[in-house]
Amino acid sequence: MNTTEVLAGAVRKGAVPGLIAAVDRPGRDPELHVLGDDGATGTPLRRDTIVRIASITKPVVAVAALSLVEEGLLDLDSPVTRWLPELAGPRVLRDEAAELTDTVPARRAITVADLLTFRTGVGMLPRPSFDLPVQRAHADALLGSDGPPGRYPLPAPDEWLRRLAAIPLIAQPGGRWLYQTSADLLGVLLARAAGHDLPALLDERVFGPLGMRDTGFCVPPGSRDRFVPQLVAASGDGVEVFDPVDGAWATPPEFPSGAAGLVSTLDDLVAFTRMLRDGGGPVLSAGTVAELTTDHLTAAQRTDARMFLDGAGWGLGLCVGPDGRYGWDGGLGTGWRSDPRTGVTSLLLTQVMWTGPEGPGLLHAFRAAAHGGTGVR
């Protein structure tokens, strides 16, 4: 099937009440799809509808970090304790299932590169439940790694870091890929290194240069008519509202999450992905983009992370598939992949929370139609 058939069929069958999508090919205007409504009030979706992009936040923040690296304000090999002294001398659990007191010293410091490759030693384990002492500790500390974004407000960055630093690392720095928390930690580091908060840094380094006018950590009142409720599958059939338009993204957050905090639009994301496809200008150099989109994991680390990465590797803030496609997905219903061989980018924005690590079959079917092949990572 082609992309039109896949997407129209998904809305017609009720897989999602609406969607916004683009297939962007070099030298051509994007192939656009805007179908259906918001699933709550019946308001039709628009090309400029604003959605929560969740984990697609991660590569955006990584790009900002690498712009600081290019200017010499950060060094990938530097210990993070220069900016995050709370993480000096960390202890590491003897085993992921160990009690919090059963620890050994870290063999080395956490580096900036560890944050970008998600090998800091902290993060979500590839387990279906939160039944280990360290998982319970993270959940009790309200660090945001125990479920989808928007469930509860996170504490201010200094307090968030204090709570995180009180919990032992799950793995030695550099030793294991663990999801989510490294990106939030990176956001805290960037604010301290730049001397102003993460929203201002992203405006200066990414959103302003690329004209991403609708991307940020909240939706201002004047744009709220273009925002949609966040939906989740209901216990029976259909969907229900998880976060309303005037909910978690209605005001600036105390903790701007570098892991999953942004909202955006289709055109803003097209601008971001084209920047990477076209060599990084005006934000990054081509060499840095190449480093960003190169897999940095070992074979063992990829295998350990299979629940999240499904056989793909990890570059600097995004996944890199065996075929070279790169990008990432947001668990609240968004997906992005770019193919450096063909220059084709696929973007799919819905407002229905994905129900598994990879989302419903819609995402795979759309990618298969847009890129050819099976649509896998």
BALO-570002 format. One record per residue: residue in one letter; y negated, z, x of N, C-alpha, C, O in turn. Coordinates in steps of 0.1 Angstrom, whole numbers, plus 5000, padded with zeros to 4 digits. Example, Ala and Ser with C-alpha at 12.3 -4.5 7.8 and 13.67 -1.06 7.14 Angstrom:
# BALO-570002
a505750785132504550785123503350785132503350855142s502250715128501150715137500050795129498950805134
***
This chain:
# BALO-570002
m501250005008500050005000498750005009498850055020n497749945003496449955011495750085007496150154999t494550105014493850235012493350254998493450364992t492950144991492450154978493550194968493350284960e494750144970495850174961496250324964496550394954v496350364976496750504979495750604973496150694967l494450584975493450674971493250684956493250784950a493150564950493050554936494250614929494150684918g495450584934496650644929496750794929497250854920a496250854940496250994941495351064931495651164925v494151004928493251054918493851034904493851124896r494350924902494950894889496150984885496251024874k496951014895498051104893497751254893498651334890g496451284897496051424897496351494909496251624909a496751434920496951504933495651574937495651684943v494551504935493151564937492351514926492551404921p491351594921490451544910489451434915488951354907g489151434928488251344934488351344949488951434955l487751244955487851234970486751134974486151054967i486351144987485451064994486151025007486651105014a486150895010486950855022486250735029485450655022a486550715041486050595049487050555059487750635065v487150425060487850365072486850285079486250185075d486550335092485450275100486050195111486750245120r485650065111486149975121484949925130483949905124p485149905143484049865151483449735146484149635142g482049735147481349615143481249585128480849475124r481749675120481649655105481149775098481249885104d480549755086480249865078481549945074482549875072p481450075072482650145068483150105055482350075046e484450095053485150075040485050205033485750305037l484350215022484050345016484850355003485150254996h485250474999485950514987485350634981485350744988v484750634969484250754963484750754949484450674940l485750844946486450844934486550984927486551084934g486550984914486751114907485551204906484451164909d485851334903484851434901485151564908486151564916d484351664906484451784913485551874908485851984914g486251844898487451914893487152044886488052114881a485852074884485452194877484452174866484652214854t483452094869482352064858482451924854481651884844g483251844860483251704857482151614863482051504860t481451674872480351604879480951504889481751534897p480651374887481251274896480851294911479751344914l481751274920481451274934480651164938480551054932r479851184949478951084955479251064969479951144976r478750954975478850924989478251044997478751075008d477151104992476551214999476851354994476151444997t478051364987478551494983478851574995479351525005i478451704995478651795006479951875003480151934992v480851885013482151955012482252045024481652035035r483152145023483452235034484452165043485552125038i484152145056485052075064485952165072486852115080a485852295071486752395077487052365091486152365099s488252335095488652325109488152195116488252195129i487552105109486851995116485552045123484951985131t485252175120484152245127484552255142483652245151k485852275145486252305159485852195169485252225179p486152065166485651965176484151945177483651915187v483451975166481951975166481452075176480552045184v481952195175481552305184481952275198481252305208a483152215200483652175214482652075220482352085232v482151985212481251885217479951955222479351925233a479452055214478252125219478552195232477652205241a479752255233480052335245480052235257479552265268l480652115255480752025266479351965270479151925282s478451965261477051925264476452025274475651995282l476752155272476252255281476952245294476352275305v478152205294478952185307478252075315478052085327e477951965308477351855315475951895321475551835332e475251985315473952025320474052135331473052175337g475252185333475452285343475252425338475252515346l475052445325474852575319476152655317476152775317l477252575317478552635316479452555326479152445330d480452625331481452565340482852595334483152705330l483652495332484952505326485852605333486652675326d485652625346486552715353486052855355486652945360s484852875349484253015350484853115341485253075329p485053235345485553335336484553365325483353365327v485053385313484153405302483453535302482453565295t483853625311483253755312481853755316481053855315r481353645322479953625326479153635313477953695314w479653585302478853595289479553695279478853735270l480753715281481553805272482153925280483353925281p481354015284481854125293482854215285483654285291e482854205272483854285264485254245267486154325265l485454125273486854075275487254095290488254035294a486554185297486954215311488154295311488354385303g489054265321490354335322491154345310491554455307p491454235304492254245291493754285294494254265305r494354355284495754385284496454285276495954225266v497754255279498554155273499854215267500454295274l500154185255501454245249502554195258502654085263r503554285260504754255267505554145260506254065267d505454145247506154045239505254035226504654125222e505253915219504453905207504854005197503954035188a506054055196506454145186506254295190506654385183a505754315202505654455208504554535200503654475194e504754665201503654755196502354735204502454695216l501254765199499954745206499854825219498954785227t500554925220500555005232501454955243501355005255d502254855240503254805250502654685257502954565252t501854705267501154595273501254595289501754685295v500854475294500754465309499454405312498754355303p498954415324497654355328497654205327498654135329a496554145323496353995324496453955338495954025347r497153845341497253795355496053725360495853715372r495153685351493953625355492953635343493353675332a491653605346490653615336490753495326491253385330i490253505314490053395305488953305310487853365313t489153175309488053085314487553005302488053015291v486352945304485852855294486852745290486952715278a487552695299488552585296489552645287490052575278d489952765289490952835280490552835265491352815256l489252855263488652855250488852725243489252715232l488552615251488552485245489952425243490252355234t490952475252492252425250493152525242494352505240f492552625237493152725228494252805235495252835229r494052825248495052905256494453035261494653065273t493653095253493053225257494053345256493753445263g495053325249495953435246495753505233496453605230v494753455225494553515212494553405202494253285205g495053435189495053335179496153355169496953455170m496353255161497353265150498753225156498853115163l499753305154501053275158501753175148501453175136p502653095153503352995145504453065137505653035139r504053165128505053235120504453225105503253235103p505353225096504953205082504353335076503753325065s504553455082504053575076503353665086503553635098f502553755082501853845091502553975092502054075087d503753975099504554095099504654165112505354255114l503954115122503954175136502754265137501754245131p502954365146501854465148500554395152499454435146v500554295160499354225165498754145153497454145152q499554085145499054015133498354105123497354075117r499054225121498454325112497054375118496154395110a497054395131495754435137494654345135493554385132h494954215137493854115135493454105120492254095117a494454115111494054115097493254235093492254225086d493654355098492854475095491454475101490554535095a491254405112489954395118489054295111487854285115l489554225101488754125094488054025103486854005103l488953955111488453865121488553715116488053625123g489053695104489053565098490253475101490353365097s491253535108492453455112493653475103494753435106d493453545092494553585083494553505070495153555060g493853395070493853315058492753205058492053195068p492553135047491553035047490153085048489853205044p489153005053487853055054487153075041487553005031g486253165040485553195028486153305020485553345009r487253365024487853475017487053595017486953675007y486453625028485553745030484553715041484853635050p483453785041482453765051482853825064483453935064l482653765075482953815088481853905094480653875090p482153995103481054085108480254005118480653895122a479054055121478153985130478853965144479754035147p478453865152479153825164479453935173480553945178d478454025176478754135186479854225181480754275188e479754255168480854345162482154275161483154335163w482154145157483354065157484054075171485254095172l483254055181483854055195484354185199485354205205r483654295195484054425198485454455192486354515198r485654415179486954435173488054355179489154405181l487754225183488754145189489154205203490354205206a488154245210488454295224489254425224489954455234a489354495212490054615211491554585209492354685209i491954465207493354425204493854355216493254265222p495054385221495654325232495854175230495954125219l495854095241496153955240497553935236498454025239i497853825230499253795226500053735237501253755239a499353655246499953585257498953585269497753615267q499553565280498753555292497753435291498053335286p496453455296495553345296496153215303496653225314g496053105296496552975301497952955297498552845299g498653055292500153045290500652985277501752925277r499852995267500352955254499252905245498152955245w499452805237498552755227498652835214499652845208l497552895210497452975198496252925190495152905195y496352925177495452855168494252945165494353065164q493152885162491952935154490953025162489852985164t491453145167490453245172489653195184488553235186s490253115193489553065204488252995201487253005208a488252915189487052845185485952935180484852915183d486353045174485353145170484753215182483553245183l485653245192485253305204484253215212483353255218l484553085212483752985218482352985212481352975219g482252995199480953005192480153115197478953105198v480753235198480053355203479553335217478453365220l480453275226480053255240478853155240477853175248l478853045232477852945233476453005229475452975235a476453095219475253155215474653235226473453235229r475453315233475053395244474553315256473553345262a475353205259474953125270473653045268472853035277a473453005256472252925252471053015249469852965250g471253135246470153225243469653215229468553275226h470353135220469953135206471253115198472253085203d471153135185472353145177473053005176472452905179l474353005172475152885171474552785162474552665166p474052815150473452705142472352635149472252515148a471452715156470352645163470852555174470252455177l471852605181472452525192473052395187472852295193l473752405176474352275171473252185166473452065167d472252235159471152155155470552075167470251955166e470352155178469652095190470551995197470151885201r471852025198472751955207473551845200473851745206v473751855187474651765180473951705167473851585166f473551785158473151735145471851665146471751555140g470851715154469651645155469751505162469351405156p470451495174470551375181471351265172471151145174l472251315164473151215156472651195142473251125134g471551265138471051245125471951305114471951255103m472651415117473551475108472751575099472851695102r472051525089471051605082471751705072471051805069d472951685068473551765058474651855063475451915056t474751865077475851945083475252085087474252085094g475952195084475452325087476452425082477452395077f475952555083476852665080476552715065477252815061c475652655059475352685045474652565038474252475045v474652575025474052465017472752515011472752605002p471552465015470252515009470152484995470852394990p469352554987469252534973468852394969469352344959g468052324977467652194974468752094974468651974969s469852124981471052034982472252084974473252014975r472052194967473252254960473752164950474952174946d472952064944473451984934474451874939475251814931r474551864953475451774959476651844964477551784970f476751974963477852054968478852064957478552054945v480152094961481252094951481952234952481952294963p482552284941483352404942484552374951485052264952q485052474958486352464965487452504956487452604950l488452414955489552424946490852464954490952434966v491752524946493052554951494052524940493752544928a495252494944496352464933496552594925496652704931a496552574912496752694903498152734903499052654907s498452854898499852894897500752814888501952794891g500152754878500852654870500452514875500552484887d500052424865499652294869498152294871497452394867g497652194878496152174880495652264891496352304900v494352284891493652354901492752464895492452454883e492352554904491352654900490352674911490552634922v489252734908488152744918488452864927488752974923f488452834940488552934951487252984955487053104958d486252894957484952934961483952854953483952724954p483052914945482052834937480952784946480752814957v480152694939479052634946478052744952477452724962d477852854944476952954948477753074955477253184954g478853044961479653144968479353164982478253184986a480453154990480353195005479453105013478953155023w479152985009478352895017476952875011476152785014a476552975002475252964995474153025004472952985002t474453105013473453175022473953165036475153155039p473053175046473453175060474453285063474153405060p475553265070476453365072476053455084475353415093e476453585083476253675094476953635107476453645118f478153575105478953525116479153375113479953335105p478453285121478653145119479953105126479953105139s480953065119482253055124482452915132482252815126g482652925145482952805153484252745150484552635155a485052815142486452765139486452695126487252595125a485652735116485852675103484652695094484852695081g483452705099482352745091481452635085480652665077l481652505089480652405086480952335073482052325068v479852285067479952195056479352065061478652065071s479651945055479151825060479351715049479851745038t478951595052479151475043479851365051480051375063l480251265043480951155049480151085060480651055071d478851055056478050985066477751065078477751005089d477651195077477451275089478651265098478551265110l479851275092481051265100481251135106481851115117v480851025099480950895105480050885117480450835127a478850945117477950945128478651025140478550975151f479251135137479851215147481051145154481151135166t481951085145483151015151482750885158483350845168r481650815153481250695161480650735174480850655184m480050845175479550895188480650905198480550855210l481750965194482950975203483550835206483850805217r483750755196484350625197483550535207484050455214d482150545206481350455214480950515227479950465234g481550615232481350665246480550795247480250835258g480150855236479550985237478050985235477451095232g477350875238475850885237475350905223475950855213p474250975221473451035231473751185234472951255240v474951225231475351365232476151395245475851495252l477151315248478051335259478151205267477751095263s478651215280479051105288480351055284481151125278a480650925288481950865285483050945292484150965286g482850995304483851065311484251195304485351235304t483251265298483451385291484251365278485151435275v483951255271484651215259486151195263487051225256a486351125274487751105279488551235281489651245278e487851335287488451465289488751535276489751595275l487751525267487851585254489051535246489751605239t489351405248490451335240491751315248492551235244t491951395259493151395267493951515264493351625264d495251505262496051615259496151705272496451655283h495951835270495951925281497152025281497252115289l498052005271499152105270500352055278500551945280t501152155281502452125287503452095276503152115264a504552035280505652005270506052125262506252125250a506252235270506652365263505652415254505952465243q504352405257503252455248503252365236502952415225r503452235237503452145225504552185216504452185204t505752215222506852255214506652385206506952395194d506052485213505752615207504752595196504852675186a503852505197502752485187503152385176502252345168r504452345175504852235166504452265152504152175144m504452385147504152415133502752375130502552325119f501852385139500452345137500252195141499552125134l500752155152500452025158501451915155501151805157d502651955150503651855146503951755157504051635154g504051795169504451715180503251655188503451595198a502051675183500851635190500451735201501051845201g499551695210499051785220497651825216497251805204w496951885225495551935222494651895234495051925246g493551845231492551815241491551925242492052045245l490251905241489252015241488652025227487651975225g489352105219488852135206489452045195488952055183l490351955198490951865188492351825192492751845204c493151775183494551735186494551595191493651515188v495551565200495751435205497151395203498051465209g497451285196498751255192499451175203498851135213p500751155202501551085212501050935214501150875224d500450885203499950745203498450745207497850635207g497950855211496550855215495550885205494350915208r495950885192494950915181494551055183495251145186y493251075180492651215181491851245169491551155161g491651375167490851425155491351565151492051625159w491151605139491651725134491451725119490751645113d492151825112492051835098491551975094491652065101g490851975082490352105077491252145066491552075056g491752275066492652325056492152335042492952345033l490852315041490252325027490252185021489652165010g490852085028491051955021490451835028490051735021t490251835041489651725048490551675060491351755065g490351555064491151505075490451395083489751315077w490651385096490051285104490951245116491551335122r491151115118491751065130491050935135490550855127s490950925148490350805154491450755164492050825171d491550615164492450555173491750475184491050375181p491750525197491050465207491550325211490750245217r492750285207493250155210492650045201492349935205t492350085188491849985179490350015175489649925170g489950135178488550175174488450215159487350245155v489650225152489550255138489550405136490350485142t488650455127488550595123488850605109488350525101s489650705105489850735091489350875088489550975095l488550885077488051015072488351035057488150945049l488951145054489251175040488651315037489051415043l487851325026487251445022487651475008487251394999t488351585006488551634992488051774991487651835001q488151834979487751974978488952064973488752164968v490152014976491352094972492052134985492352054993m492252264986492852324998494252265000495052264991w494452215013495852165016496852285014496552395017t498052245010499052345007500052375018500952455017g499852315030500752335041500052305054498852275054p500652315066500052295078499352155079498352145087e499852055072499351925073498751865061498251765061g498851945050498351895038499351815030500451795035p498951765018499851685010500151555016499551505026g501051485009501451345013500251245013500251145019l499251285005498051195004497451165018497151055021l497351265026496751255039497551155048497051065055h498851175048499751085056499750935050499650845058a499750925037499750795031498450725034498450605037f497350795033496050735036495950685051495450575054r496450775060496450735074497350615077497050525085a498450605070499350495072498750365067498850265074a497950375056497350255051496150215060495850095062a495450315066494250295073494550245088493850155093h495550305094495850275108497150195110497350135120g497950185099499250125101500250225106499850335111g501550205105502550295109502850395099502750375087t503250515103503750615093502650715089502850785079g501550715096500450815092500650945098499851035095v501650965107501851095113500851115124499951035127r500851235131499851275140499551155150498751175159
***
